[in-house]
């Protein structure tokens, strides 16, 4: 198994940066899904989505894209 090393040569610093980025992505997904849950019928119609589409999306765990 090969190990990825960050630009400064530190494997730990690279892992910490990747973990931070992953946490940011997960947090953004939670925010977006909460916002979607607040949309009105008109909002959904304007973007061509149904409540079924939204329900499927907001039920996903934060780690799933």
N, C-alpha and C positions, 0 to 999 in steps of 0.2 A: 504494500500500500504506500503510495507516494504522499508526502506531506507538502502542503502549500505554505510558502513562506511569504510574509508581507514584504513590501518594498524596503523596509528598514531592516529586513533580515530576521524579524521577530515573528515566530509562529504564533505566540500568544497574542501579540497585538493585532495580528490579522484576524484571529478567531474572535477577539473582543469586538473589533470593528464589524465583522460579519454578523455577530449576534445583535449588535446595536441596530444595524440596518434591518435585520429580520424583525426585531421588535417594533421598529418604526412602521414597517409594512403591515404588520398585524394590527397595530393601533389604528392605522388609517383605514383598514378594512372594517374594523368595528365602527368607526365614525361614519363611514359611507353607508353601512348597512343600517345603522340607526337613522340616518337621514332618509334613506329609502323608505323605511317603515312609516315616516311622517308624510310622505307624498300624498296628494289628493288624487281623486279620479281624473281630474283635468290634467294634472302633471303627468300622470302615467299615459294618458291618451296622447299628449303632446310628443312624447318620446317613443310611443308605440309599444308600451309594456302593459301587461295585465297584472292583476293582483296575484295570479298564480305565479308569474315570473318573479315577482317581488318576494312572495312567500318562500319560494325555493331558495332565493338568494339570502334572505335574512335568517333562514334556519341553518345555514352553513356555519360550522365552527370557524373562528377567526383565522385558523392556520390553513384553511382551504381556500384556494383562489376561485 
